[in-house]
Amino acid sequence: MLRHNVPVRRDLDQIAADNGFDFHIIDNEIYWDESRAYRFTLRQIEEQIEKTDCGTASDVP
């Protein structure tokens, strides 16, 4: 997994409000943080992330 720092949109507060996302800041703490993103390889997804899944739709009776 690689972490990438990315610039936050200057108008994020307005974009969030326009879309009804009014809890991007809770108690003066940022809840929706766009300052970083993560990149995974296909192998990481298949071998680490998907295997932690508790089940699949086919497991449901």
C-alpha positions as CSV (number, residue, x, y, z in Angstrom):
1,M,0.0,0.0,0.0
2,L,1.3,3.4,-0.9
3,R,0.0,6.6,0.8
4,H,-0.2,9.7,-1.4
5,N,-0.6,13.2,-0.1
6,V,-3.0,15.2,-2.3
7,P,-4.2,18.8,-2.2
8,V,-7.6,19.3,-0.6
9,R,-10.1,21.1,-2.8
10,R,-10.4,24.7,-1.7
11,D,-14.2,24.6,-2.0
12,L,-14.7,21.3,-0.3
13,D,-17.0,22.8,2.4
14,Q,-19.3,24.2,-0.2
15,I,-19.3,21.1,-2.4
16,A,-20.1,19.0,0.7
17,A,-22.9,21.4,1.7
18,D,-24.4,21.5,-1.8
19,N,-24.6,17.7,-1.8
20,G,-26.2,17.4,1.6
21,F,-23.0,16.1,3.3
22,D,-23.3,18.3,6.3
23,F,-21.1,16.1,8.7
24,H,-17.7,16.5,6.9
25,I,-16.6,18.4,10.1
26,I,-17.8,17.1,13.5
27,D,-16.9,18.9,16.7
28,N,-14.4,21.0,14.8
29,E,-12.6,17.8,13.7
30,I,-12.3,16.9,10.0
31,Y,-14.4,13.7,9.3
32,W,-14.0,13.7,5.5
33,D,-10.3,14.1,4.9
34,E,-9.2,14.4,1.3
35,S,-5.5,15.2,2.1
36,R,-4.4,11.6,1.5
37,A,-5.2,8.7,-0.7
38,Y,-4.1,5.1,-0.7
39,R,-3.0,2.9,-3.7
40,F,-3.1,-0.9,-3.5
41,T,-1.7,-3.4,-5.9
42,L,-4.1,-6.1,-7.3
43,R,-2.1,-8.7,-5.4
44,Q,-2.7,-6.8,-2.1
45,I,-6.4,-6.6,-2.8
46,E,-6.7,-10.3,-3.7
47,E,-4.4,-11.7,-1.0
48,Q,-5.0,-9.4,1.9
49,I,-8.1,-7.3,1.6
50,E,-10.5,-9.8,0.0
51,K,-9.5,-12.6,2.2
52,T,-10.5,-10.7,5.3
53,D,-14.1,-10.7,4.1
54,C,-16.4,-12.7,6.3
55,G,-18.3,-14.2,3.5
56,T,-19.8,-13.8,0.1
57,A,-23.3,-13.6,-1.2
58,S,-23.1,-17.3,-2.1
59,D,-22.6,-18.1,1.6
60,V,-26.1,-16.7,2.5
61,P,-28.7,-19.5,2.7
